[in-house]
Amino acid sequence: MKPRISPKNNMLAGKARQRGFTLFELAVAVSVIAVLTVVLLGRLEVVQQEAERVAVRQTLLALRAGLRMQVLEMYASDRQNQVLALAGQNPIDWLAEKPANYLGVYSSAPEMEKIPQSHWFFDRSNAELIYILNRGNSFAARHSELLRFKVSLRQASATRGQSSSPVDAPEVALIQLGEAGGLR
């Protein structure tokens, strides 16, 4: 006669077999976690690039507003003749607070390999404000790791409509040099 296995003993034996993962279940879990990690890291890179793009645009907006304020202040205090001097100035000086990633003024172009990524500096020799892109980032500027800006003076066109300033007054703007790089 065969010994009878009670249902109670059969349940205990089944629970004993299901205590841990099988090797297959562990491999599937690790694979799923690896795929999710790769997707997350890819998305994180996109978010970091967009954050850098927004930070640069915000700084440019502040610089352009500072430039407008400088010009308006000169016109208000009847110093229009000094507007031309804005072309050689560092635009960062017009801000109430310098960006945290501003390195300062360099008398000549520094060695770019020694400058940290995602930072601004002013090159006094060319009167250019330069931003060094994060090397993993691109603002559609695949050929350059630098965004270069300069205060530009242009004569206002005489074909403009009625203007409150004289026709020969120069227009002052902070322009990007070289490739557009996704910014303007």
C-alpha positions in Angstrom: 0.0 0.0 0.0 1.1 3.4 -0.9 1.4 6.0 1.9 -1.1 8.7 1.5 0.1 12.3 1.3 -2.1 14.6 3.2 -3.2 17.8 1.5 -1.6 19.7 4.3 1.8 18.1 3.6 1.4 18.7 -0.2 0.8 22.5 0.3 3.9 22.7 2.5 6.0 21.0 -0.1 4.7 23.4 -2.8 5.6 26.4 -0.7 9.0 25.1 0.0 9.7 24.9 -3.7 8.5 28.5 -4.4 10.8 30.3 -1.9 13.2 31.9 -4.3 13.6 33.0 -7.9 14.5 30.6 -10.6 17.5 31.5 -12.7 15.3 32.3 -15.6 13.1 34.7 -13.6 16.1 36.5 -12.2 17.5 36.9 -15.8 14.2 38.3 -17.0 14.0 40.8 -14.0 17.6 41.9 -14.6 16.9 42.4 -18.4 13.8 44.5 -17.7 15.6 46.6 -15.2 18.5 47.1 -17.7 16.2 48.2 -20.5 14.4 50.6 -18.2 17.7 52.0 -17.1 18.9 52.6 -20.7 15.6 54.4 -21.5 15.8 56.5 -18.4 19.4 57.5 -19.0 18.6 58.5 -22.6 15.7 60.6 -21.5 17.9 62.2 -18.8 20.4 63.3 -21.4 17.7 64.9 -23.4 16.4 66.7 -20.4 19.9 67.9 -19.5 20.4 69.3 -23.0 17.1 71.1 -22.9 18.0 72.6 -19.5 21.3 73.9 -20.8 19.5 75.4 -23.8 17.0 77.1 -21.6 19.7 78.4 -19.3 21.7 79.9 -22.2 18.5 81.5 -23.7 17.6 83.0 -20.3 21.1 84.5 -19.9 20.9 85.9 -23.5 17.5 87.5 -22.7 19.0 89.1 -19.6 22.0 90.3 -21.5 19.9 91.8 -24.3 17.7 93.5 -21.7 20.8 94.9 -20.0 22.0 96.2 -23.3 18.7 98.0 -23.9 18.8 99.5 -20.4 22.3 100.8 -21.1 21.3 102.4 -24.3 18.1 103.9 -22.8 20.1 105.2 -19.8 22.6 106.9 -22.2 19.8 108.5 -24.2 18.0 109.6 -21.1 21.1 111.3 -19.6 21.9 112.9 -23.0 25.1 110.7 -23.5 24.2 109.4 -27.0 27.8 109.9 -28.1 28.8 107.1 -25.7 26.6 104.4 -27.3 29.5 103.5 -29.7 31.6 102.5 -26.7 29.2 99.7 -25.8 30.7 97.6 -28.7 33.8 96.8 -26.7 32.2 96.2 -23.4 31.6 92.9 -21.6 27.8 92.4 -21.6 28.0 90.5 -18.4 28.9 93.7 -16.6 25.4 95.0 -17.4 23.7 92.4 -15.2 22.9 93.0 -11.6 24.2 89.5 -10.8 26.7 87.5 -12.8 25.7 84.0 -13.8 27.1 81.3 -11.5 28.9 79.7 -14.5 30.7 82.9 -15.6 34.5 82.5 -15.5 35.5 86.1 -16.0 37.5 88.1 -18.5 40.4 86.7 -20.5 42.9 89.0 -22.2 43.6 86.5 -24.9 41.8 83.4 -26.1 42.4 80.7 -23.5 43.1 77.0 -24.2 39.7 75.6 -24.6 40.6 72.2 -23.3 41.4 73.8 -19.9 38.1 75.6 -19.6 35.2 73.7 -18.0 32.1 72.9 -20.1 28.9 74.8 -19.8 30.6 78.1 -18.8 30.7 81.7 -20.0 33.8 83.9 -20.4 34.6 87.2 -22.1 37.5 87.3 -24.6 38.8 90.9 -24.4 41.0 90.5 -27.4 38.0 89.9 -29.7 35.4 91.6 -27.5 33.4 88.4 -27.6 31.3 86.7 -25.0 31.7 83.0 -25.4 29.8 80.0 -24.0 31.4 76.6 -24.0 28.8 73.9 -24.7 28.7 70.7 -22.8 30.5 68.4 -25.1 27.6 65.9 -25.1 25.1 68.7 -26.0 24.4 70.3 -29.3 22.3 73.3 -30.2 22.3 72.1 -33.8 25.9 73.3 -33.9 27.6 70.1 -34.7 30.8 71.9 -35.9 31.5 74.0 -32.9 31.5 73.6 -29.1 31.4 77.4 -28.7 28.6 79.9 -28.9 30.1 83.3 -29.6 28.3 86.6 -29.1 29.3 90.2 -29.7 27.8 93.7 -29.2 27.1 94.9 -32.7 26.6 98.5 -33.9 24.7 99.2 -37.1 23.5 102.5 -38.6 19.7 102.7 -38.4 18.2 102.7 -41.9 16.7 105.9 -43.2 13.7 104.0 -44.6 12.3 103.3 -41.2 9.0 104.9 -40.2 8.7 107.7 -37.8 11.2 107.1 -35.0 11.8 109.0 -31.8 15.6 108.8 -32.3 17.6 110.6 -34.9 18.0 108.7 -38.2 21.8 108.5 -37.9 21.7 107.0 -34.4 23.3 103.5 -34.3 21.3 100.4 -33.5 23.0 98.3 -30.8 22.4 94.5 -30.6 23.9 91.5 -29.0 24.3 89.1 -31.9 25.5 85.5 -32.3 28.6 85.0 -34.5 29.1 82.0 -36.7 26.5 79.2 -36.8 23.0 79.9 -35.4 23.3 76.9 -33.2 19.6 76.8 -32.5 19.8 80.2 -30.7 19.1 83.8 -31.8 
